[in-house]
């Protein structure tokens, strides 16, 4: 099983294309930094989408959850194509919360299962260090001590400190594809060519 951990929609699109598995996971189609992923897992998603914390952001292009610093571009929608408003968010918050409560339950069920999981974090702006990824892996291991998992760190350029990565973390690179939010298919295929766990039947 292959599960994406952000940074944004490129990850979700590519993992579904590569694995042929369209099952939804908690961090799919979200826009968020690594710290938001770490905090959400460490807190068992308790601080995500709390009432009174979600507001329009980026001139109404998305909703920002101030409690988690996650940006929701696809789950809150204005009725007529105008910029997203606070009223839009307030009307839809319960249904969006219900969706992510169900996805959190799916996350926990997978973590408690015997399945081996490859977590993939796309460091789309080369912001993180090996120590940051080590912390992410430790948080996952602490939250789900019985789970068999590994972590793939994908960057635009090679990391400066790969020797510091903990056991169970590998890295690769996927170049940006200008003008294509989905990313470069060939680059992602190459990055996953040595990761047999990620591959599944193509649609």
DRENDORO-713323 format. One record per residue (C-alpha): residue in three letters; x, y negated, z. Coordinates in Angstrom, 3 decimals, padded with zeros to 6 digits, always signed. Layout:
N
<atom pati="ALA" px="X" py="Y" pz="Z"/>
...
This chain:
203
<atom pati="UNK" px="+000.000" py="+000.000" pz="+000.000"/>
<atom pati="UNK" px="+001.240" py="-003.449" pz="-000.941"/>
<atom pati="UNK" px="-000.004" py="-006.538" pz="+000.946"/>
<atom pati="UNK" px="+000.802" py="-010.145" pz="+000.096"/>
<atom pati="UNK" px="+001.725" py="-012.774" pz="+002.675"/>
<atom pati="UNK" px="+001.551" py="-015.941" pz="+000.560"/>
<atom pati="UNK" px="+002.923" py="-018.483" pz="-000.380"/>
<atom pati="UNK" px="+000.042" py="-019.088" pz="-002.815"/>
<atom pati="UNK" px="-002.106" py="-017.556" pz="-005.568"/>
<atom pati="UNK" px="+000.829" py="-016.380" pz="-007.697"/>
<atom pati="UNK" px="+001.494" py="-013.651" pz="-005.135"/>
<atom pati="UNK" px="-002.052" py="-012.289" pz="-005.183"/>
<atom pati="UNK" px="-002.295" py="-012.312" pz="-008.963"/>
<atom pati="UNK" px="+001.011" py="-010.530" pz="-009.455"/>
<atom pati="UNK" px="+000.516" py="-007.889" pz="-006.767"/>
<atom pati="UNK" px="-002.868" py="-006.957" pz="-008.198"/>
<atom pati="UNK" px="-001.463" py="-006.831" pz="-011.711"/>
<atom pati="UNK" px="+001.547" py="-004.732" pz="-010.722"/>
<atom pati="UNK" px="-000.164" py="-002.268" pz="-008.388"/>
<atom pati="UNK" px="-003.545" py="-002.055" pz="-010.103"/>
<atom pati="UNK" px="-005.136" py="-002.417" pz="-006.658"/>
<atom pati="UNK" px="-007.693" py="-005.216" pz="-006.343"/>
<atom pati="UNK" px="-008.504" py="-004.705" pz="-002.663"/>
<atom pati="UNK" px="-008.703" py="-008.018" pz="-000.819"/>
<atom pati="UNK" px="-006.337" py="-008.816" pz="+002.058"/>
<atom pati="UNK" px="-006.345" py="-011.645" pz="+004.559"/>
<atom pati="UNK" px="-003.725" py="-013.880" pz="+002.927"/>
<atom pati="UNK" px="-004.924" py="-013.442" pz="-000.672"/>
<atom pati="UNK" px="-005.534" py="-016.640" pz="-002.667"/>
<atom pati="UNK" px="-004.484" py="-018.871" pz="+000.254"/>
<atom pati="UNK" px="-001.853" py="-021.614" pz="+000.200"/>
<atom pati="UNK" px="+000.348" py="-021.490" pz="+003.282"/>
<atom pati="UNK" px="+003.908" py="-021.633" pz="+004.571"/>
<atom pati="UNK" px="+005.679" py="-018.769" pz="+006.303"/>
<atom pati="UNK" px="+005.108" py="-020.294" pz="+009.746"/>
<atom pati="UNK" px="+001.336" py="-020.089" pz="+009.234"/>
<atom pati="UNK" px="+001.636" py="-016.394" pz="+008.383"/>
<atom pati="UNK" px="+003.758" py="-015.746" pz="+011.470"/>
<atom pati="UNK" px="+001.389" py="-017.599" pz="+013.778"/>
<atom pati="UNK" px="-001.739" py="-015.966" pz="+012.337"/>
<atom pati="UNK" px="-000.354" py="-012.452" pz="+012.823"/>
<atom pati="UNK" px="+001.081" py="-013.200" pz="+016.271"/>
<atom pati="UNK" px="-002.261" py="-014.643" pz="+017.420"/>
<atom pati="UNK" px="-004.304" py="-011.860" pz="+015.774"/>
<atom pati="UNK" px="-005.964" py="-014.514" pz="+013.552"/>
<atom pati="UNK" px="-007.750" py="-016.076" pz="+016.553"/>
<atom pati="UNK" px="-006.864" py="-019.680" pz="+015.655"/>
<atom pati="UNK" px="-007.873" py="-019.484" pz="+011.968"/>
<atom pati="UNK" px="-011.017" py="-021.378" pz="+010.899"/>
<atom pati="UNK" px="-012.122" py="-022.535" pz="+014.321"/>
<atom pati="UNK" px="-015.102" py="-024.939" pz="+014.288"/>
<atom pati="UNK" px="-014.078" py="-028.580" pz="+014.222"/>
<atom pati="UNK" px="-010.631" py="-027.826" pz="+012.793"/>
<atom pati="UNK" px="-011.374" py="-027.656" pz="+009.047"/>
<atom pati="UNK" px="-011.475" py="-030.786" pz="+006.877"/>
<atom pati="UNK" px="-011.128" py="-031.919" pz="+003.248"/>
<atom pati="UNK" px="-007.539" py="-032.266" pz="+002.090"/>
<atom pati="UNK" px="-005.604" py="-033.406" pz="-000.972"/>
<atom pati="UNK" px="-008.361" py="-035.779" pz="-002.142"/>
<atom pati="UNK" px="-010.987" py="-033.099" pz="-001.724"/>
<atom pati="UNK" px="-009.220" py="-030.442" pz="-003.809"/>
<atom pati="UNK" px="-009.139" py="-028.019" pz="-000.894"/>
<atom pati="UNK" px="-009.978" py="-027.542" pz="+002.768"/>
<atom pati="UNK" px="-007.224" py="-027.708" pz="+005.371"/>
<atom pati="UNK" px="-007.544" py="-025.703" pz="+008.569"/>
<atom pati="UNK" px="-005.708" py="-027.874" pz="+011.105"/>
<atom pati="UNK" px="-005.557" py="-024.979" pz="+013.566"/>
<atom pati="UNK" px="-003.511" py="-022.777" pz="+011.248"/>
<atom pati="UNK" px="-002.192" py="-025.190" pz="+008.560"/>
<atom pati="UNK" px="-003.724" py="-022.921" pz="+005.902"/>
<atom pati="UNK" px="-005.091" py="-024.579" pz="+002.770"/>
<atom pati="UNK" px="-008.240" py="-023.018" pz="+001.298"/>
<atom pati="UNK" px="-008.551" py="-023.824" pz="-002.407"/>
<atom pati="UNK" px="-011.197" py="-021.235" pz="-003.311"/>
<atom pati="UNK" px="-013.469" py="-020.527" pz="-000.348"/>
<atom pati="UNK" px="-015.127" py="-023.911" pz="+000.210"/>
<atom pati="UNK" px="-016.903" py="-025.314" pz="-002.843"/>
<atom pati="UNK" px="-018.690" py="-028.590" pz="-003.579"/>
<atom pati="UNK" px="-022.139" py="-028.190" pz="-005.074"/>
<atom pati="UNK" px="-021.635" py="-030.242" pz="-008.243"/>
<atom pati="UNK" px="-017.937" py="-030.376" pz="-009.087"/>
<atom pati="UNK" px="-017.223" py="-033.510" pz="-007.041"/>
<atom pati="UNK" px="-014.441" py="-033.572" pz="-004.422"/>
<atom pati="UNK" px="-015.022" py="-031.396" pz="-001.383"/>
<atom pati="UNK" px="-016.624" py="-033.208" pz="+001.558"/>
<atom pati="UNK" px="-016.844" py="-032.545" pz="+005.285"/>
<atom pati="UNK" px="-020.556" py="-031.740" pz="+004.860"/>
<atom pati="UNK" px="-019.668" py="-029.077" pz="+002.266"/>
<atom pati="UNK" px="-017.203" py="-027.510" pz="+004.682"/>
<atom pati="UNK" px="-019.551" py="-027.619" pz="+007.664"/>
<atom pati="UNK" px="-022.358" py="-025.970" pz="+005.670"/>
<atom pati="UNK" px="-020.110" py="-023.160" pz="+004.447"/>
<atom pati="UNK" px="-017.917" py="-022.596" pz="+007.486"/>
<atom pati="UNK" px="-019.951" py="-019.740" pz="+009.001"/>
<atom pati="UNK" px="-019.941" py="-017.710" pz="+005.788"/>
<atom pati="UNK" px="-016.232" py="-018.318" pz="+005.193"/>
<atom pati="UNK" px="-015.465" py="-017.368" pz="+008.793"/>
<atom pati="UNK" px="-017.464" py="-014.155" pz="+008.339"/>
<atom pati="UNK" px="-015.418" py="-013.276" pz="+005.260"/>
<atom pati="UNK" px="-012.110" py="-013.769" pz="+007.034"/>
<atom pati="UNK" px="-013.303" py="-011.970" pz="+010.158"/>
<atom pati="UNK" px="-013.973" py="-008.960" pz="+007.939"/>
<atom pati="UNK" px="-010.556" py="-009.316" pz="+006.288"/>
<atom pati="UNK" px="-008.907" py="-009.472" pz="+009.724"/>
<atom pati="UNK" px="-010.664" py="-006.227" pz="+010.622"/>
<atom pati="UNK" px="-009.398" py="-004.685" pz="+007.378"/>
<atom pati="UNK" px="-005.869" py="-005.844" pz="+008.265"/>
<atom pati="UNK" px="-006.109" py="-004.174" pz="+011.698"/>
<atom pati="UNK" px="-007.514" py="-000.969" pz="+010.255"/>
<atom pati="UNK" px="-004.679" py="-000.728" pz="+007.733"/>
<atom pati="UNK" px="-002.113" py="-001.447" pz="+010.445"/>
<atom pati="UNK" px="-003.569" py="+001.363" pz="+012.569"/>
<atom pati="UNK" px="-003.657" py="+003.846" pz="+009.681"/>
<atom pati="UNK" px="-000.871" py="+006.252" pz="+008.659"/>
<atom pati="UNK" px="-000.373" py="+004.345" pz="+005.389"/>
<atom pati="UNK" px="+003.059" py="+002.867" pz="+004.745"/>
<atom pati="UNK" px="+002.720" py="-000.821" pz="+003.904"/>
<atom pati="UNK" px="+005.019" py="-003.031" pz="+001.880"/>
<atom pati="UNK" px="+004.468" py="-006.640" pz="+002.917"/>
<atom pati="UNK" px="+005.505" py="-009.205" pz="+000.298"/>
<atom pati="UNK" px="+006.297" py="-012.820" pz="+001.101"/>
<atom pati="UNK" px="+006.892" py="-015.070" pz="-001.884"/>
<atom pati="UNK" px="+009.143" py="-017.905" pz="-000.725"/>
<atom pati="UNK" px="+008.056" py="-020.035" pz="-003.678"/>
<atom pati="UNK" px="+010.127" py="-023.098" pz="-002.753"/>
<atom pati="UNK" px="+013.183" py="-021.322" pz="-001.281"/>
<atom pati="UNK" px="+012.434" py="-022.786" pz="+002.127"/>
<atom pati="UNK" px="+013.101" py="-019.830" pz="+004.409"/>
<atom pati="UNK" px="+016.224" py="-018.177" pz="+005.789"/>
<atom pati="UNK" px="+017.041" py="-014.596" pz="+006.659"/>
<atom pati="UNK" px="+016.356" py="-015.396" pz="+010.301"/>
<atom pati="UNK" px="+012.862" py="-016.592" pz="+009.366"/>
<atom pati="UNK" px="+012.156" py="-013.296" pz="+007.622"/>
<atom pati="UNK" px="+013.587" py="-011.359" pz="+010.554"/>
<atom pati="UNK" px="+011.147" py="-013.199" pz="+012.808"/>
<atom pati="UNK" px="+008.250" py="-012.332" pz="+010.503"/>
<atom pati="UNK" px="+009.185" py="-008.665" pz="+010.548"/>
<atom pati="UNK" px="+009.512" py="-008.705" pz="+014.325"/>
<atom pati="UNK" px="+006.104" py="-010.333" pz="+014.728"/>
<atom pati="UNK" px="+004.496" py="-007.673" pz="+012.523"/>
<atom pati="UNK" px="+006.279" py="-004.892" pz="+014.436"/>
<atom pati="UNK" px="+005.208" py="-006.358" pz="+017.787"/>
<atom pati="UNK" px="+001.590" py="-006.778" pz="+016.714"/>
<atom pati="UNK" px="+001.425" py="-003.286" pz="+015.200"/>
<atom pati="UNK" px="+004.112" py="-001.152" pz="+016.876"/>
<atom pati="UNK" px="+002.966" py="+002.133" pz="+015.356"/>
<atom pati="UNK" px="+002.805" py="+000.949" pz="+011.760"/>
<atom pati="UNK" px="+005.210" py="+002.115" pz="+009.075"/>
<atom pati="UNK" px="+006.068" py="-000.976" pz="+007.078"/>
<atom pati="UNK" px="+008.765" py="-002.790" pz="+005.174"/>
<atom pati="UNK" px="+009.084" py="-006.344" pz="+003.925"/>
<atom pati="UNK" px="+010.023" py="-007.732" pz="+000.520"/>
<atom pati="UNK" px="+011.229" py="-011.348" pz="+000.402"/>
<atom pati="UNK" px="+010.952" py="-012.895" pz="-003.048"/>
<atom pati="UNK" px="+012.597" py="-016.251" pz="-003.813"/>
<atom pati="UNK" px="+013.287" py="-018.411" pz="-006.847"/>
<atom pati="UNK" px="+017.041" py="-018.136" pz="-006.230"/>
<atom pati="UNK" px="+019.147" py="-015.690" pz="-004.197"/>
<atom pati="UNK" px="+019.259" py="-016.364" pz="-000.433"/>
<atom pati="UNK" px="+022.424" py="-017.778" pz="+001.114"/>
<atom pati="UNK" px="+022.395" py="-015.327" pz="+004.029"/>
<atom pati="UNK" px="+021.165" py="-011.878" pz="+002.896"/>
<atom pati="UNK" px="+023.668" py="-010.088" pz="+005.139"/>
<atom pati="UNK" px="+021.684" py="-011.299" pz="+008.151"/>
<atom pati="UNK" px="+018.476" py="-009.519" pz="+007.137"/>
<atom pati="UNK" px="+017.188" py="-006.876" pz="+009.515"/>
<atom pati="UNK" px="+016.690" py="-003.255" pz="+008.499"/>
<atom pati="UNK" px="+013.497" py="-002.832" pz="+006.493"/>
<atom pati="UNK" px="+013.746" py="-006.157" pz="+004.662"/>
<atom pati="UNK" px="+014.827" py="-006.422" pz="+001.047"/>
<atom pati="UNK" px="+014.947" py="-009.446" pz="-001.217"/>
<atom pati="UNK" px="+014.593" py="-010.276" pz="-004.904"/>
<atom pati="UNK" px="+014.080" py="-013.251" pz="-007.178"/>
<atom pati="UNK" px="+011.236" py="-014.315" pz="-009.449"/>
<atom pati="UNK" px="+011.843" py="-017.438" pz="-011.512"/>
<atom pati="UNK" px="+009.175" py="-020.082" pz="-011.792"/>
<atom pati="UNK" px="+007.118" py="-020.106" pz="-014.968"/>
<atom pati="UNK" px="+006.407" py="-023.798" pz="-015.740"/>
<atom pati="UNK" px="+002.785" py="-024.458" pz="-016.522"/>
<atom pati="UNK" px="+001.682" py="-020.948" pz="-015.541"/>
<atom pati="UNK" px="+000.342" py="-020.630" pz="-011.991"/>
<atom pati="UNK" px="+000.274" py="-016.835" pz="-012.318"/>
<atom pati="UNK" px="+004.080" py="-016.708" pz="-012.508"/>
<atom pati="UNK" px="+006.352" py="-014.846" pz="-014.911"/>
<atom pati="UNK" px="+005.139" py="-011.249" pz="-015.397"/>
<atom pati="UNK" px="+008.519" py="-009.988" pz="-016.575"/>
<atom pati="UNK" px="+010.296" py="-011.497" pz="-013.583"/>
<atom pati="UNK" px="+007.870" py="-009.902" pz="-011.143"/>
<atom pati="UNK" px="+008.090" py="-006.544" pz="-012.938"/>
<atom pati="UNK" px="+011.865" py="-006.645" pz="-012.647"/>
<atom pati="UNK" px="+011.738" py="-007.543" pz="-008.966"/>
<atom pati="UNK" px="+009.418" py="-004.597" pz="-008.288"/>
<atom pati="UNK" px="+011.247" py="-002.104" pz="-010.494"/>
<atom pati="UNK" px="+013.183" py="-000.778" pz="-007.493"/>
<atom pati="UNK" px="+010.176" py="-000.710" pz="-005.145"/>
<atom pati="UNK" px="+008.271" py="+002.517" pz="-005.888"/>
<atom pati="UNK" px="+005.805" py="+001.992" pz="-003.057"/>
<atom pati="UNK" px="+004.324" py="-001.019" pz="-004.809"/>
<atom pati="UNK" px="+003.483" py="+000.776" pz="-008.007"/>
<atom pati="UNK" px="+000.099" py="+002.300" pz="-008.604"/>
<atom pati="UNK" px="-002.211" py="+003.000" pz="-011.498"/>
<atom pati="UNK" px="-002.673" py="+000.092" pz="-013.880"/>
<atom pati="UNK" px="-006.235" py="-001.101" pz="-014.474"/>
